[in-house]
Amino acid sequence: MANTIQAVVYTSNAGHNYVTGLNSEVFAQQNAGGTAPKVGGADYTGTPRLDELPRNMRPRQVQVADAGGYTRYVVCLTQTAPLWTGAETTVDIEDSDGVSHTCTVVGDLGEKQRRRRP
């Protein structure tokens, strides 16, 4: 499978929607009920027009790791994303060599807005 980036909608803690890019294979993984992406959010169709995620904003993310020590951070697009809330605890990540890793959530980083210097 090819790792491609697709445009998705990120909803900030303040409720503002932004467009950002996310690995399509991660976004395609559904929750146990098959009703929503594990990372939350929605595919961006181009309407309504949204601003890009601000450069000074770090999105909320979970740290995931497999048994062999392979670790990555996965962006959770909404505060209700199953990976963020703990309703889902695993996600499959493909590395650059095409090897799939089943990773478990080991930590999280909340959203953070960095202030710009005047």
Contacts in CASP RR format, 6 or more apart in sequence:
PFRMAT RR
TARGET T0000
AUTHOR 0000-0000-0000
METHOD contacts of the structure
MODEL  1
MANTIQAVVYTSNAGHNYVTGLNSEVFAQQNAGGTAPKVGGADYTGTPRL
DELPRNMRPRQVQVADAGGYTRYVVCLTQTAPLWTGAETTVDIEDSDGVS
HTCTVVGDLGEKQRRRRP
1 25 0 8 1.000
1 94 0 8 1.000
1 98 0 8 1.000
3 23 0 8 1.000
3 24 0 8 1.000
3 25 0 8 1.000
3 94 0 8 1.000
3 96 0 8 1.000
4 23 0 8 1.000
4 24 0 8 1.000
4 25 0 8 1.000
5 21 0 8 1.000
5 22 0 8 1.000
5 23 0 8 1.000
5 24 0 8 1.000
6 21 0 8 1.000
6 22 0 8 1.000
6 23 0 8 1.000
6 24 0 8 1.000
6 27 0 8 1.000
6 43 0 8 1.000
6 44 0 8 1.000
7 19 0 8 1.000
7 20 0 8 1.000
7 21 0 8 1.000
7 43 0 8 1.000
7 44 0 8 1.000
7 46 0 8 1.000
8 19 0 8 1.000
8 20 0 8 1.000
8 21 0 8 1.000
8 22 0 8 1.000
8 27 0 8 1.000
8 41 0 8 1.000
8 42 0 8 1.000
8 43 0 8 1.000
8 44 0 8 1.000
8 77 0 8 1.000
9 17 0 8 1.000
9 18 0 8 1.000
9 19 0 8 1.000
9 41 0 8 1.000
9 42 0 8 1.000
9 43 0 8 1.000
9 44 0 8 1.000
9 50 0 8 1.000
9 77 0 8 1.000
10 17 0 8 1.000
10 18 0 8 1.000
10 19 0 8 1.000
10 20 0 8 1.000
10 41 0 8 1.000
10 53 0 8 1.000
10 59 0 8 1.000
10 75 0 8 1.000
10 77 0 8 1.000
10 78 0 8 1.000
11 17 0 8 1.000
11 18 0 8 1.000
11 41 0 8 1.000
11 77 0 8 1.000
11 78 0 8 1.000
11 79 0 8 1.000
12 18 0 8 1.000
12 57 0 8 1.000
12 111 0 8 1.000
13 60 0 8 1.000
13 79 0 8 1.000
13 111 0 8 1.000
17 50 0 8 1.000
18 50 0 8 1.000
18 51 0 8 1.000
18 52 0 8 1.000
18 53 0 8 1.000
18 54 0 8 1.000
19 44 0 8 1.000
19 46 0 8 1.000
19 50 0 8 1.000
19 51 0 8 1.000
19 52 0 8 1.000
19 53 0 8 1.000
20 52 0 8 1.000
20 53 0 8 1.000
20 59 0 8 1.000
20 75 0 8 1.000
20 77 0 8 1.000
22 39 0 8 1.000
22 75 0 8 1.000
22 77 0 8 1.000
25 92 0 8 1.000
25 94 0 8 1.000
26 38 0 8 1.000
26 39 0 8 1.000
26 74 0 8 1.000
26 91 0 8 1.000
26 93 0 8 1.000
27 37 0 8 1.000
27 39 0 8 1.000
27 43 0 8 1.000
28 37 0 8 1.000
29 37 0 8 1.000
29 38 0 8 1.000
29 39 0 8 1.000
29 91 0 8 1.000
29 92 0 8 1.000
30 36 0 8 1.000
30 37 0 8 1.000
30 38 0 8 1.000
31 37 0 8 1.000
31 38 0 8 1.000
31 82 0 8 1.000
31 87 0 8 1.000
31 88 0 8 1.000
32 87 0 8 1.000
32 88 0 8 1.000
36 82 0 8 1.000
37 77 0 8 1.000
37 81 0 8 1.000
38 81 0 8 1.000
38 82 0 8 1.000
38 83 0 8 1.000
38 88 0 8 1.000
38 91 0 8 1.000
39 74 0 8 1.000
39 75 0 8 1.000
39 76 0 8 1.000
39 77 0 8 1.000
39 81 0 8 1.000
39 83 0 8 1.000
39 91 0 8 1.000
40 76 0 8 1.000
40 77 0 8 1.000
40 78 0 8 1.000
40 80 0 8 1.000
40 81 0 8 1.000
40 82 0 8 1.000
40 83 0 8 1.000
40 84 0 8 1.000
41 77 0 8 1.000
41 78 0 8 1.000
41 81 0 8 1.000
42 77 0 8 1.000
44 50 0 8 1.000
53 59 0 8 1.000
54 113 0 8 1.000
56 113 0 8 1.000
56 114 0 8 1.000
56 115 0 8 1.000
56 116 0 8 1.000
57 111 0 8 1.000
57 112 0 8 1.000
57 113 0 8 1.000
57 114 0 8 1.000
58 109 0 8 1.000
58 110 0 8 1.000
58 111 0 8 1.000
58 112 0 8 1.000
58 113 0 8 1.000
58 114 0 8 1.000
59 75 0 8 1.000
59 76 0 8 1.000
59 77 0 8 1.000
59 111 0 8 1.000
60 75 0 8 1.000
60 76 0 8 1.000
60 79 0 8 1.000
60 84 0 8 1.000
60 108 0 8 1.000
60 109 0 8 1.000
60 110 0 8 1.000
60 111 0 8 1.000
61 73 0 8 1.000
61 74 0 8 1.000
61 75 0 8 1.000
61 76 0 8 1.000
61 108 0 8 1.000
61 109 0 8 1.000
61 110 0 8 1.000
62 73 0 8 1.000
62 74 0 8 1.000
62 76 0 8 1.000
62 83 0 8 1.000
62 84 0 8 1.000
62 105 0 8 1.000
62 107 0 8 1.000
62 108 0 8 1.000
62 109 0 8 1.000
63 71 0 8 1.000
63 72 0 8 1.000
63 73 0 8 1.000
63 105 0 8 1.000
63 106 0 8 1.000
63 107 0 8 1.000
63 108 0 8 1.000
63 109 0 8 1.000
64 71 0 8 1.000
64 72 0 8 1.000
64 73 0 8 1.000
64 74 0 8 1.000
64 90 0 8 1.000
64 91 0 8 1.000
64 93 0 8 1.000
64 103 0 8 1.000
64 104 0 8 1.000
64 105 0 8 1.000
64 106 0 8 1.000
65 71 0 8 1.000
65 72 0 8 1.000
65 103 0 8 1.000
65 104 0 8 1.000
65 106 0 8 1.000
66 101 0 8 1.000
66 102 0 8 1.000
66 103 0 8 1.000
66 104 0 8 1.000
70 93 0 8 1.000
70 95 0 8 1.000
70 101 0 8 1.000
70 103 0 8 1.000
71 103 0 8 1.000
71 106 0 8 1.000
72 93 0 8 1.000
72 103 0 8 1.000
73 109 0 8 1.000
74 83 0 8 1.000
74 91 0 8 1.000
74 93 0 8 1.000
76 83 0 8 1.000
76 84 0 8 1.000
78 84 0 8 1.000
79 85 0 8 1.000
82 88 0 8 1.000
83 89 0 8 1.000
83 91 0 8 1.000
83 105 0 8 1.000
84 108 0 8 1.000
86 105 0 8 1.000
89 104 0 8 1.000
89 105 0 8 1.000
90 102 0 8 1.000
90 103 0 8 1.000
90 104 0 8 1.000
90 105 0 8 1.000
91 102 0 8 1.000
91 103 0 8 1.000
91 105 0 8 1.000
92 100 0 8 1.000
92 101 0 8 1.000
92 102 0 8 1.000
92 103 0 8 1.000
93 100 0 8 1.000
93 101 0 8 1.000
93 103 0 8 1.000
94 100 0 8 1.000
94 101 0 8 1.000
95 101 0 8 1.000
END
